[in-house]
Amino acid sequence: MDSPSSIPSPFASIAIEQQFTDDRGYHKDTVVSAIVEQFIDRSRLGMAKYGTTLDRDDLDIIDWIEHSKQEAMDFVLYLERLKRECQRRFPQPK
């Protein structure tokens, strides 16, 4: 069981959030802000392309695993492509 001191206070998260946002509510970390904006843009694109959100309930767990696996495979392909580009641009002495 959690001790009272280990249970986060909702006020603690508000105080922490205030440290990282400016007076307009924008996140001070521009990297975080850029990624959040990219997630929002990607969600909009997905809704436009597929007409649904990730809240959809027409897929079972195996379908979600398969989608995730395909995304991971694409990611590995992109990494390999980038690796080859780096090797071509910046050859390492042997």
Buried (B, 14 or more C-beta within 10 A) or exposed (E): EEEEEEEEEEEEEEEEEEEEBEEEEEBEEEEEEEEEEEEEEEEEEEEEEEEEEEEEEEEEEEEEEEEEEEEEEEEEEEEEEEEEEEEEEEEEEE
